[in-house]
Amino acid sequence: MSASPKHTLNPDKWIDLYADYLYNYAITRIEGQELAKDLVQETFFSAIKGKDNFRGQAAERTWLVSILKRKIIDHYRKINSAKGQKEVRMNFYEDGENKGRWIEERVPQNWGNDAEKDIENEELKRALEGCIENLPEKYRIVFMLKTVQNYETEEICNELDITASNLWVIIHRARIQLRNCMEQKWFNN
């Protein structure tokens, strides 16, 4: 058994080959077209800076997607970190004799009975599962493989003999149908 071939990088072709794919990947995970474009650009910049660390064990696109995933995670960490700091500042008096004490309106409240939340979560889960089951078969399969089981687009396309564009159209339509179903079954009750 021979060793698998080493993959190589070709940065001159990244924009032509991967920009659309990376953008579509980003836009499904964050809000805002400009932010998605910025994250893709940052991905390319980081890849250029880190190309000497590329070991050739993964395909070029897979390597770029892993960099983009880290950029998306970093983006959410930054948001959550800033949000948390703002909440802390807003929840305490900042100066005077009460410095460090809770602002009365913002004192953490008892969240009540966890059993109620568990029941509500179980009902939500059943409603979502029912909506997924009602999707057309191809939509359901593609949605589950991509969104729930986190298969790579290329794997799904090869397995189901569809194009990447077709996969994203199916995902988009499945999400619309799921949203409509959940609005009827869950949010309008």
C-alpha positions in Angstrom: 0.0 0.0 0.0 1.5 3.3 -1.1 1.4 6.5 0.8 -1.3 9.0 -0.2 0.0 11.8 -2.5 0.9 15.1 -1.0 -1.4 18.0 -1.9 0.1 21.2 -3.0 -0.9 24.9 -2.8 -1.5 27.2 -5.7 -2.4 30.6 -4.2 -2.6 32.2 -7.6 -5.8 30.2 -8.3 -7.5 30.5 -4.9 -9.8 33.3 -5.8 -11.0 31.6 -9.0 -11.3 28.2 -7.5 -12.5 28.8 -3.9 -13.8 32.3 -3.3 -17.4 31.4 -4.1 -17.3 28.2 -2.1 -15.8 29.9 0.9 -18.2 32.8 0.7 -21.2 30.4 0.6 -19.7 28.5 3.5 -19.3 31.7 5.5 -22.7 33.3 4.6 -24.6 30.2 6.0 -22.8 30.6 9.3 -22.8 34.3 10.0 -25.0 37.3 9.3 -24.1 39.8 6.7 -22.6 39.6 3.2 -19.9 42.2 4.0 -18.8 40.2 7.0 -18.7 37.0 5.0 -16.6 38.7 2.3 -14.2 40.1 5.0 -13.8 36.6 6.6 -13.0 35.1 3.2 -10.4 37.8 2.6 -8.9 37.2 6.0 -8.9 33.5 5.3 -6.8 34.1 2.1 -4.4 36.4 3.9 -3.9 33.9 6.8 -3.4 31.1 4.3 -0.8 33.2 2.4 1.0 33.9 5.7 0.8 30.3 6.8 1.4 28.5 3.6 4.8 27.3 4.9 2.9 25.3 7.6 0.8 23.5 5.0 1.9 19.8 5.2 0.0 18.5 2.1 -2.1 16.0 4.1 -5.4 17.7 3.2 -6.7 19.1 -0.1 -6.1 22.7 -0.7 -9.8 23.6 -0.3 -10.2 21.6 2.9 -7.2 23.5 4.4 -8.8 26.8 3.4 -12.1 25.8 4.9 -10.4 24.9 8.2 -8.8 28.4 8.3 -12.2 30.0 7.5 -13.9 27.9 10.3 -11.3 29.3 12.8 -12.0 32.8 11.5 -15.8 32.3 12.1 -15.2 30.9 15.5 -12.9 33.8 16.4 -15.5 36.3 15.1 -18.2 34.7 17.5 -15.7 34.6 20.4 -14.9 38.3 19.9 -18.6 39.2 19.8 -19.5 37.1 22.8 -16.5 38.5 24.7 -17.4 42.1 24.0 -21.0 41.4 24.8 -20.1 39.8 28.1 -18.0 42.7 29.1 -20.8 45.1 28.3 -23.3 43.1 30.3 -20.9 43.0 33.3 -20.5 46.8 33.1 -24.2 47.3 32.8 -25.1 45.0 35.7 -23.0 46.7 38.4 -22.8 50.2 39.7 -19.5 51.6 38.3 -18.7 54.3 40.9 -19.8 55.9 44.1 -20.6 54.2 47.4 -22.5 51.3 45.6 -19.5 50.5 43.2 -19.5 46.8 42.5 -23.1 46.2 43.8 -25.9 44.9 41.6 -28.2 47.5 40.0 -31.5 46.4 41.5 -33.3 46.0 38.1 -30.5 43.8 36.9 -30.2 41.4 39.8 -30.2 37.8 38.4 -33.6 36.3 38.8 -34.4 32.7 39.7 -35.0 30.9 36.5 -37.7 28.8 38.0 -38.5 25.2 37.5 -36.1 23.4 35.1 -38.7 20.8 34.5 -40.7 23.3 32.5 -37.8 24.1 30.3 -37.1 20.4 29.8 -40.7 19.8 28.7 -40.6 22.9 26.4 -37.3 21.8 24.9 -38.7 18.3 24.3 -41.8 19.7 22.6 -39.6 22.0 20.5 -37.5 19.0 19.5 -40.5 16.9 18.5 -41.9 19.8 16.5 -38.6 20.3 14.7 -38.2 16.5 14.0 -41.8 16.5 12.6 -41.0 19.4 10.3 -37.8 17.6 9.1 -39.8 14.4 8.5 -42.3 16.4 6.3 -39.6 17.7 4.0 -39.4 16.1 0.5 -37.1 13.1 0.7 -34.2 14.7 -1.2 -34.4 17.9 0.9 -34.5 15.9 4.1 -31.5 13.8 3.1 -29.4 16.7 2.0 -30.4 18.8 5.0 -29.5 16.1 7.5 -26.2 15.2 5.9 -25.0 18.8 5.6 -26.6 20.5 8.6 -27.0 17.8 11.2 -24.2 15.3 10.4 -21.8 17.9 9.1 -20.7 16.1 5.9 -18.5 18.0 3.5 -20.3 19.4 0.4 -18.1 17.4 -1.9 -19.0 14.2 -0.2 -22.7 14.8 -0.4 -22.5 15.9 -4.0 -20.5 12.8 -5.0 -22.9 10.5 -3.0 -26.1 12.0 -4.3 -24.8 12.9 -7.8 -25.7 16.6 -7.5 -23.7 19.8 -8.1 -22.6 22.1 -5.2 -25.0 24.8 -6.5 -27.9 22.3 -6.5 -26.9 21.3 -2.9 -27.1 24.9 -1.7 -30.4 25.5 -3.4 -31.8 22.4 -1.7 -30.5 23.5 1.7 -32.0 27.0 1.2 -35.4 25.6 0.2 -35.3 23.1 3.0 -34.6 25.9 5.5 -37.5 28.0 4.2 -39.8 25.0 4.5 -38.6 24.3 8.0 -39.0 27.9 9.0 -42.6 27.9 7.7 -43.4 24.6 9.4 -41.9 25.7 12.7 -43.8 29.0 12.5 -47.1 27.0 12.2 -46.3 24.2 14.6 -44.3 26.0 17.3 -44.3 29.8 17.2 -48.0 30.3 16.3 -49.3 28.0 19.1 
